[in-house]
Amino acid sequence: MRISIGSDHRGVHIKNRLVSYLNAAGHQVLDLGTDCEQSVDYPDFASAVCRRVSTGEDERGILICGTGIGMAIVANKFKGVRAANCYDAVMAEICRRHNNVNVLCLPGDLIGDRPIDELVNIWLCTEFEAGRHERRLQKISQIEDEHAG
């Protein structure tokens, strides 16, 4: 799978761990930064990742900041991006099954040193259920189209 990943300074350690994990799992990973702990603005990195997901250059995106909230707000401004802030495996699974989330936002400050490989793997492997959920996603797409620009 083609995955782009980005973080701000509060998520850089987790981003680096995930890049290694995803590469070892055989995914094509594009690391869009940041690469340092100096304060940076999360919208810059969220935009870089979500631009690629929105255009189809990458199938999925992963974003990490302190809480994941700011990244999710930015991500959901992009047409075709469905981002969710997840901090456990249940949320990661449900956001895929019901919402076909293509950008996972993680809270770096809340994850800390906990292993997150399983959470990310669940998110990557869970299929969208479609059915009644497809109708709802079509409504979201209509809202995007009505409010574009």
TAQUISUL-V227677 format. One record per residue. N is the residue number from 1. SS is DSSP state (h for helix, s for strand, l for the rest). BURIAL is I if it has 16 or more other C-alpha atoms within 10 Angstrom, else O. D_LAST is the distance of its C-alpha to the last C-alpha in Angstrom with 1 decimal. Layout:
# TAQUISUL-V227677
n->{N & N}
ss->{SS & SS}
burial->{BURIAL & BURIAL}
d_last->{D_LAST & D_LAST}
This chain:
# TAQUISUL-V227677
n->{1 & 2 & 3 & 4 & 5 & 6 & 7 & 8 & 9 & 10 & 11 & 12 & 13 & 14 & 15 & 16 & 17 & 18 & 19 & 20 & 21 & 22 & 23 & 24 & 25 & 26 & 27 & 28 & 29 & 30 & 31 & 32 & 33 & 34 & 35 & 36 & 37 & 38 & 39 & 40 & 41 & 42 & 43 & 44 & 45 & 46 & 47 & 48 & 49 & 50 & 51 & 52 & 53 & 54 & 55 & 56 & 57 & 58 & 59 & 60 & 61 & 62 & 63 & 64 & 65 & 66 & 67 & 68 & 69 & 70 & 71 & 72 & 73 & 74 & 75 & 76 & 77 & 78 & 79 & 80 & 81 & 82 & 83 & 84 & 85 & 86 & 87 & 88 & 89 & 90 & 91 & 92 & 93 & 94 & 95 & 96 & 97 & 98 & 99 & 100 & 101 & 102 & 103 & 104 & 105 & 106 & 107 & 108 & 109 & 110 & 111 & 112 & 113 & 114 & 115 & 116 & 117 & 118 & 119 & 120 & 121 & 122 & 123 & 124 & 125 & 126 & 127 & 128 & 129 & 130 & 131 & 132 & 133 & 134 & 135 & 136 & 137 & 138 & 139 & 140 & 141 & 142 & 143 & 144 & 145 & 146 & 147 & 148 & 149}
ss->{l & s & s & s & s & s & s & l & l & l & l & h & h & h & h & h & h & h & h & h & h & h & h & h & l & l & l & s & s & s & s & l & l & l & l & l & l & l & l & l & l & h & h & h & h & h & h & h & h & h & h & h & h & h & h & l & l & l & l & s & s & s & s & s & s & l & l & l & h & h & h & h & h & h & h & l & l & l & l & l & l & l & s & s & s & s & l & l & h & h & h & h & h & h & h & h & h & h & h & l & l & l & s & s & s & s & s & h & h & h & h & l & l & l & l & l & h & h & h & h & h & h & h & h & h & l & l & l & l & l & l & h & h & h & h & h & h & h & h & h & h & h & h & h & h & h & l & l & l}
burial->{O & O & I & I & I & I & I & I & I & I & I & I & I & I & I & I & O & I & I & O & I & I & O & O & O & O & O & O & I & I & I & I & I & I & I & O & O & O & O & O & O & I & I & I & I & I & I & I & I & I & I & I & I & I & O & O & O & I & O & I & I & I & I & I & I & I & I & I & I & I & I & I & I & I & I & I & O & I & I & I & I & I & I & I & I & I & I & O & I & O & I & I & I & I & I & I & I & I & I & I & I & I & I & I & I & I & I & I & O & O & I & O & O & O & O & I & O & O & I & I & I & I & I & I & O & O & O & I & O & O & O & O & O & O & O & O & I & O & O & O & O & O & O & I & O & O & O & O & O}
d_last->{30.2 & 27.8 & 26.6 & 24.9 & 25.9 & 25.1 & 26.4 & 26.9 & 30.5 & 31.3 & 30.7 & 32.1 & 35.4 & 34.0 & 31.6 & 34.6 & 36.6 & 33.9 & 33.6 & 37.3 & 37.4 & 34.6 & 36.2 & 39.6 & 38.2 & 37.3 & 33.5 & 31.7 & 30.2 & 28.0 & 28.5 & 25.7 & 27.6 & 28.6 & 32.3 & 33.8 & 34.3 & 33.3 & 30.5 & 27.0 & 23.5 & 22.3 & 18.5 & 19.5 & 21.3 & 19.0 & 16.1 & 18.7 & 19.8 & 16.6 & 15.2 & 18.4 & 18.4 & 14.9 & 16.0 & 19.4 & 21.5 & 22.9 & 23.7 & 23.6 & 23.0 & 25.0 & 24.2 & 26.8 & 26.9 & 29.4 & 28.2 & 25.4 & 23.3 & 21.2 & 20.5 & 19.5 & 17.0 & 15.3 & 15.8 & 14.1 & 10.7 & 10.8 & 10.3 & 14.0 & 15.5 & 17.8 & 19.6 & 22.7 & 25.0 & 28.5 & 31.9 & 34.3 & 35.0 & 34.6 & 31.0 & 30.3 & 31.9 & 30.3 & 26.8 & 27.4 & 29.4 & 27.3 & 23.7 & 23.8 & 22.5 & 21.8 & 21.5 & 24.5 & 24.5 & 28.0 & 29.6 & 31.8 & 33.8 & 34.7 & 35.6 & 37.9 & 40.5 & 40.2 & 39.9 & 36.4 & 37.1 & 37.8 & 34.6 & 32.5 & 34.8 & 34.4 & 30.6 & 30.8 & 33.5 & 32.4 & 31.1 & 28.5 & 30.5 & 28.2 & 29.9 & 28.7 & 26.1 & 24.4 & 23.7 & 22.0 & 19.8 & 18.8 & 17.8 & 15.7 & 14.0 & 13.5 & 12.0 & 9.4 & 8.8 & 8.9 & 6.5 & 3.7 & 0.0}
